[in-house]
């Protein structure tokens, strides 16, 4: 399972707390946030990305497209 949390800053603790709980249970966590992208320690499958959600998802999509083209 992968949790992709987008834009839930410190003003939305219920979302962050739920994501952290799932990460402690073994889910990978990708947290995208302009101001507070930090992830809890204790796991290698936790990534914090500083940026806007839309821009980050577009960048991920572009990178995936390049990888698909390189593998063709």
C-alpha distance (Angstrom), angle and dihedral (degrees) to the residues before:
residue distance angle dihedral
X1 . . .
X2 3.78 . .
X3 3.79 122.9 .
X4 3.80 112.7 -153.8
X5 3.77 106.3 -167.7
X6 3.76 114.2 -171.4
X7 3.76 126.9 -169.8
X8 3.80 98.7 -17.5
X9 3.77 100.1 138.2
X10 3.76 127.9 179.9
X11 3.80 89.2 -74.0
X12 3.82 88.7 70.3
X13 3.81 101.8 53.6
X14 3.80 95.5 161.2
X15 3.82 91.9 63.5
X16 3.81 93.5 44.9
X17 3.80 92.1 45.5
X18 3.81 91.6 51.4
X19 3.81 91.5 48.2
X20 3.81 90.7 49.2
X21 3.82 90.7 49.3
X22 3.80 91.4 52.1
X23 3.82 90.6 47.8
X24 3.81 90.6 52.7
X25 3.81 87.7 51.4
X26 3.81 90.4 56.5
X27 3.80 106.6 -87.1
X28 3.78 119.8 133.7
X29 3.80 111.9 -115.4
X30 3.78 127.7 -149.1
X31 3.80 111.5 -178.9
X32 3.81 117.9 -169.6
X33 3.78 116.1 -169.6
X34 3.79 136.1 143.2
X35 3.81 96.0 -140.4
X36 3.81 108.3 17.5
X37 3.82 113.4 29.3
X38 3.80 94.7 147.3
X39 3.78 118.5 132.8
X40 3.80 129.0 -157.3
X41 3.78 116.9 -92.7
X42 3.76 123.3 -118.6
X43 3.77 102.9 72.3
X44 3.76 137.0 70.3
X45 3.81 92.7 -149.2
X46 3.81 93.8 70.1
X47 3.78 119.9 101.2
X48 3.79 128.5 179.4
X49 3.80 117.3 -159.8
X50 3.80 120.2 -167.6
X51 3.78 107.1 -145.7
X52 3.75 147.7 70.2
X53 3.78 118.1 -56.0
X54 3.80 96.9 -126.2
X55 3.79 94.2 47.3
X56 3.80 92.1 45.9
X57 3.80 93.8 50.1
X58 3.81 91.0 47.9
X59 3.82 89.8 51.1
X60 3.82 91.3 49.4
X61 3.81 90.1 49.2
X62 3.81 91.8 49.9
X63 3.82 91.8 48.7
X64 3.81 91.0 49.1
X65 3.81 90.4 50.4
X66 3.82 90.6 52.3
X67 3.80 90.3 50.4
X68 3.80 91.5 49.6
X69 3.81 90.8 50.3
X70 3.81 92.2 47.6
X71 3.79 90.2 52.0
X72 3.81 94.6 50.6
